[in-house]
Amino acid sequence: MKPVAVIILNWNGADMLSRYLGSVIRYTPADIADIIVADNGSTDDSMTRLADEFPDVKVLAFDKNLGYAGGYNEAIRRAGSRYTVLLNSDVEVKGDWLTPLYRYMETHPSIAAVQPKILSIAEPTKFEYAGAAGGFLDRNGYPYCRGRIFDTVETDHGQYDSPMEIFWATGAALMVRTQLYLDAGGLDSRFFAHMEEIDLCWRLRSMGYGIAAVPAGAVYHLGGGSLPASSPRKTYLNFRNSLLMLYKNLPLRERRGFLIRRRLLDTLAWAKFMATLDFHNASAIIGAHRDFRRMVREHYSDIQPPAANMLPTLPWGRRNILRDYYLRGLRKFSDLT
């Protein structure tokens, strides 16, 4: 068995596979990695086109849609490789993108997961929103990246090309030690979409392992294919899942005060939407808080909280990114230093 399994989860994504899978096959070193398409019960012609266009690619076909998290969890369990790469179907690769990640993992046993540099397919000189050059959480639990803070996405000038320990790695191209992934419980399928990889990385950090960005490897991500940034559904998932993630990963003695502070900050976001007459997104925030409370009662009430808060373990976790961005005008990660 090869040490790495590159797993691409597909659901009715025949066009994406036709467009991008060829680059993954071309530039993935065959001596260290198998490429596996895990099909989530597709009803389009994905399987036919795979057989016709990429007959040598391994396929795991599920008889129903297990969802993003459930599909990856099942595929990773079946693949059984030492390392697994979760690779989105809308990712194009160029050059030997995988070897730098593999070598870093082999020489850094304390690191549980890594990501490459994520650039935009639409604008290849710019970072891509979902992960850029490595992700962090601020003191209030808000995510930001080297190369992207909120909606400000930087042009890549090589300014973040050094490997660096980060708080979370993007799920667009995430390489993880398979056994640690399984030990941590994998992706939380109840999240449905958004922030599930941040939650996973937080749990891995609570287990005593680090997360890193290795920009020597680079991939190009289409991104934004599921929900547009202004979508109330995306607003709902981001706010709800952020609250769930905080509840799951904060120690009990800090959880209540932290969530009260977040509720106040989310109220400000709700007021902003109301002031701009964006009632759908305002309602999405209310729905997110309502369903967060319900899901805690139904699914997370007996969860065992960690002993320590992992946010301050990196200096970037002690920042207030809302204040830095909106009040101090710090729009780039390099400004924060």
C-alpha positions in Angstrom: 0.0 0.0 0.0 1.3 3.5 -0.9 1.8 5.9 2.0 -0.7 8.5 0.7 -4.2 8.3 -0.5 -5.5 11.4 -2.3 -9.3 11.2 -1.9 -11.6 13.4 -4.0 -15.2 13.3 -2.8 -17.7 13.6 -5.7 -21.4 14.1 -5.8 -22.9 14.8 -9.2 -19.7 16.6 -10.1 -19.0 15.0 -13.5 -18.0 18.3 -15.1 -15.6 19.1 -12.2 -13.9 15.7 -12.5 -13.5 16.1 -16.3 -12.0 19.6 -15.8 -9.6 19.1 -12.9 -9.0 15.4 -12.2 -6.5 15.2 -15.1 -4.2 17.7 -13.5 -4.2 15.7 -10.2 -3.3 12.5 -12.1 -0.6 14.3 -14.1 1.2 16.0 -11.2 0.7 13.5 -8.3 3.8 11.3 -7.8 2.6 7.8 -8.4 5.3 6.2 -6.3 3.9 7.7 -3.1 0.2 8.2 -3.7 -3.0 6.6 -4.9 -5.7 8.8 -6.3 -9.2 7.7 -5.2 -12.6 9.2 -6.2 -15.2 8.6 -3.5 -18.6 8.9 -5.1 -21.4 9.9 -2.8 -24.2 8.2 -4.6 -24.2 10.4 -7.7 -27.2 10.4 -10.0 -25.4 12.1 -12.9 -23.0 10.5 -15.3 -20.0 10.8 -13.0 -19.2 7.1 -12.9 -19.6 6.6 -16.6 -17.3 9.6 -17.4 -14.8 8.4 -14.9 -14.6 5.0 -16.5 -14.3 6.5 -19.9 -11.9 9.4 -19.2 -9.9 8.1 -16.2 -10.1 4.3 -16.2 -7.1 3.8 -14.0 -8.4 5.9 -11.1 -9.6 4.0 -8.1 -13.2 4.5 -7.2 -15.1 4.0 -3.9 -18.8 4.1 -4.8 -21.3 4.6 -2.0 -25.0 3.7 -2.6 -26.3 7.0 -1.1 -25.1 10.5 -0.3 -23.4 10.4 3.0 -22.7 14.1 3.0 -19.4 15.9 2.9 -18.2 14.8 6.4 -19.8 11.4 6.3 -18.5 10.7 2.8 -14.9 11.5 3.7 -15.1 9.7 7.0 -16.2 6.5 5.3 -13.7 6.9 2.4 -10.8 7.5 4.7 -11.7 4.5 6.9 -11.8 2.2 3.8 -8.6 3.6 2.2 -6.4 2.8 5.2 -3.3 4.7 4.1 -0.7 6.2 6.5 -1.6 9.7 5.2 -4.8 11.0 3.6 -5.2 14.1 1.5 -8.8 15.5 1.4 -8.8 17.2 -2.0 -11.8 19.2 -3.3 -13.0 18.2 -6.8 -12.7 21.9 -7.9 -8.9 21.9 -7.3 -6.3 22.1 -10.1 -2.7 21.2 -9.3 0.5 22.2 -11.1 4.0 20.8 -10.6 4.8 18.4 -7.7 2.4 19.8 -5.2 2.3 16.7 -2.9 6.0 15.8 -2.2 6.7 18.9 0.0 3.7 18.1 2.1 4.7 14.4 2.4 8.3 15.2 3.3 7.2 17.7 5.9 4.9 15.2 7.6 7.7 12.5 7.5 10.1 14.8 9.2 7.7 16.5 11.7 6.0 13.7 13.7 4.4 16.2 16.1 2.4 17.7 13.2 -1.0 16.1 12.6 -2.0 17.9 9.4 -0.7 20.3 6.8 -2.0 22.3 3.9 -0.3 23.7 0.7 -0.6 27.3 -0.5 -4.1 27.8 -1.9 -4.3 30.1 -4.9 -7.4 31.1 -7.0 -8.1 29.5 -10.3 -9.9 32.6 -11.4 -7.1 34.9 -10.4 -3.9 32.8 -10.2 -1.8 35.5 -8.7 -4.1 35.8 -5.7 -4.7 33.7 -2.7 -8.0 31.8 -2.6 -10.5 32.7 0.2 -10.8 29.2 1.6 -7.4 28.8 3.4 -4.9 31.0 1.6 -1.5 30.3 3.2 -2.8 28.9 6.5 -5.6 29.6 9.0 -6.0 31.1 12.5 -8.7 31.9 15.0 -8.6 35.1 17.0 -9.5 35.5 20.7 -13.2 35.6 19.9 -13.1 32.5 17.6 -13.2 34.3 14.3 -11.2 32.7 11.4 -8.7 34.5 9.3 -5.7 33.5 7.1 -2.3 34.4 6.0 -3.3 36.1 2.8 -7.0 36.7 3.6 -8.7 38.6 6.4 -12.4 38.7 6.1 -13.1 39.8 2.5 -9.7 41.2 1.8 -7.7 38.7 -0.3 -4.0 39.5 -1.0 -2.0 39.0 -4.1 0.7 36.3 -3.7 4.2 37.9 -3.9 5.8 35.0 -2.1 5.4 36.9 1.2 4.0 33.8 3.0 6.2 31.1 1.4 7.8 30.0 4.7 6.4 27.0 6.5 4.6 28.0 9.6 2.6 26.4 12.4 -1.1 27.5 12.0 -4.3 26.9 14.0 -6.3 25.3 11.2 -5.7 24.0 7.7 -8.3 24.3 4.9 -10.4 21.3 3.9 -9.8 22.2 0.2 -6.5 20.4 0.3 -5.8 18.9 3.7 -3.2 16.2 4.4 -3.6 14.4 7.7 -2.2 11.4 9.5 -5.0 8.9 8.9 -4.9 7.3 12.4 -5.0 10.7 14.1 -8.0 11.7 11.9 -9.8 8.5 13.0 -8.8 8.9 16.7 -10.1 12.5 16.7 -13.5 11.3 15.3 -13.1 12.7 11.8 -15.2 15.5 10.5 -18.4 16.3 12.4 -21.2 15.3 10.0 -23.7 17.4 12.0 -22.0 20.6 10.7 -23.2 19.7 7.2 -20.9 22.3 5.6 -18.5 25.1 6.7 -16.0 25.1 9.6 -15.9 21.3 9.9 -12.2 21.3 9.1 -11.5 24.1 11.7 -13.3 22.0 14.3 -11.2 18.9 13.3 -7.9 20.8 13.5 -8.9 22.2 16.9 -9.5 18.7 18.2 -6.2 17.5 16.8 -4.5 20.4 18.6 -6.2 19.5 21.8 -4.7 16.0 21.4 -1.3 17.6 21.6 -0.4 17.8 17.9 0.3 20.8 15.6 -1.0 22.0 12.3 1.2 23.5 9.6 1.1 25.3 6.3 3.7 24.2 3.7 3.6 26.7 0.9 6.3 24.9 -1.2 3.3 22.9 -2.4 0.6 25.0 -4.1 -2.8 24.2 -5.6 -5.5 26.3 -7.4 -9.0 26.3 -6.0 -12.1 27.4 -7.8 -14.0 27.9 -4.6 -17.4 29.5 -4.0 -19.1 26.7 -5.9 -21.6 25.7 -3.2 -23.0 28.9 -1.8 -22.3 32.6 -2.6 -20.9 34.8 0.1 -24.2 36.8 0.4 -26.3 33.6 0.8 -28.5 33.6 4.0 -27.9 29.8 4.0 -24.1 30.4 4.2 -24.6 33.0 6.9 -26.7 30.5 8.9 -24.2 27.7 8.6 -21.2 29.9 9.4 -22.8 31.4 12.6 -24.3 28.2 13.8 -21.2 26.0 13.2 -18.9 28.6 14.8 -21.0 28.4 17.9 -21.0 24.6 17.9 -17.2 24.6 17.4 -16.7 26.9 20.3 -19.0 24.8 22.5 -17.2 21.6 21.6 -13.6 22.8 22.0 -13.5 25.3 24.8 -12.9 24.2 28.4 -16.0 24.3 30.6 -14.7 27.1 32.8 -14.4 29.4 29.8 -17.2 28.3 27.6 -20.1 30.3 29.1 -18.3 33.7 29.1 -17.0 33.1 25.7 -20.4 32.3 24.2 -22.0 35.3 25.9 -19.4 37.5 24.3 -20.0 35.9 20.9 -23.7 36.4 21.3 -23.1 40.1 21.8 -20.9 40.3 18.8 -23.4 38.4 16.7 -26.1 40.8 17.8 -23.9 43.6 16.2 -23.8 41.6 13.0 -27.6 41.2 13.1 -28.0 44.9 13.7 -25.8 45.6 10.6 -27.9 43.4 8.4 -31.1 45.1 9.8 -29.7 48.6 9.2 -29.0 47.7 5.5 -32.5 46.1 5.2 -31.0 42.6 4.6 -33.7 40.9 6.6 -32.9 37.4 5.2 -29.3 37.4 6.5 -30.5 38.9 9.8 -33.0 36.1 10.2 -30.3 33.6 9.4 -28.3 34.7 12.5 -31.4 34.3 14.7 -32.0 30.9 13.2 -28.3 30.0 13.8 -28.5 30.8 17.5 -31.9 29.0 17.9 -30.6 25.8 16.2 -27.3 25.9 18.1 -29.2 25.7 21.4 -31.3 22.8 20.0 -28.3 20.9 18.7 -26.4 21.3 22.0 -29.4 19.7 23.8 -29.8 16.9 21.3 -26.3 16.1 20.3 -23.6 17.8 22.4 -24.9 18.1 26.0 -22.7 15.3 27.3 -19.6 16.2 25.3 -16.3 16.0 27.3 -14.7 19.4 27.1 -10.9 19.7 26.8 -8.8 20.7 29.8 -7.2 23.8 28.2 -8.1 26.5 25.7 -6.0 26.0 22.6 -6.6 29.5 21.2 -3.8 31.4 23.0 -1.2 28.7 22.2 -0.2 30.7 19.1 0.3 34.4 19.3 -2.3 35.0 16.6 -5.0 33.5 18.8 -4.6 36.4 21.2 -5.6 39.1 18.6 -9.0 40.7 18.2 -9.3 40.5 14.5 -12.6 42.6 14.4 -10.8 45.5 16.1 -7.7 45.1 14.0 -9.6 45.0 10.7 -12.5 47.5 11.2 -11.1 49.9 13.7 -7.3 49.9 13.1 -7.5 49.3 9.3 -5.1 46.3 9.3 -6.3 44.5 6.2 -3.3 42.2 5.6 -1.8 39.4 7.7 1.6 41.1 7.4 0.1 44.2 8.9 -0.6 42.3 12.1 3.2 41.7 12.7 
